[in-house]
Amino acid sequence: MTSSTRIPATEVTGVQGGLVKAVTRRIFGRVPESIGVMWHHPAVFRALMALGRKSESWHRLDRDLATYASMAAAGAIGCGFCLDLHYFMTHHRGLDVAKAREVPRWRESAVFTPLERRVMEYAEAMSATPPAVTDELSAALLADLGAPALVELTARVAAMNLSARANVALGIRSEEFSASCGLPPLAARPVDGRTAA
């Protein structure tokens, strides 16, 4: 495979590297190129993975809502890797794959509830530069979700911004995880001036 990243992947080595390779082969069937890119600085890789693992223990926000929010943020930023990875993980966690597939075009899709739409609107607004979250949207979500879930939603979107912006800057693109498990392609985002996913 020819590298499409801005920093060529390096070999994932050492005891920790061996563990990382074993785990990723078990999950994905191979070692993703993105890990080799991040392995140039293993401490950064470990810190980012630790944040991801810790966020998996958060449980005040519904899992589907958390997934839609992460995917909407990734789409707003333009991180195909993140969108594909979350779609793949949705399938493996038994979440609503049909809805997850529609996240890139959530505004036009008829499958989402008003709450799901507000969550994705919030994720996109947080991901804008500068952030475009309004008092009205925050108040509606506070009423819908309660304070703990809204704090979790905010933290999840912020974490996705960290990952997605790093991936885009490094040239890390989709590695087609979802195709490897037979999922239909993600819906295409309409071309209307918003960032393409």
Buried (B, 14 or more C-beta within 10 A) or exposed (E): EEEEBEBEBBEBEEEEBEEBBEEBEEEBEEBBBBBBBBBEEBEEBEEBBEBEEEBEEBEBBBBBBBBBBBBBBBBBBBBBBBBBBBBBBBBEEEBBBEBBBBBBBBBEBEEBEEBBBBBBBBBBBBBEEEEEBEEEBBEBBEEBBEEEBBBBBBBBBEBBBEBBBBBBEBBBBBBEBBBEEEBEEBBEBEEEEEBEB
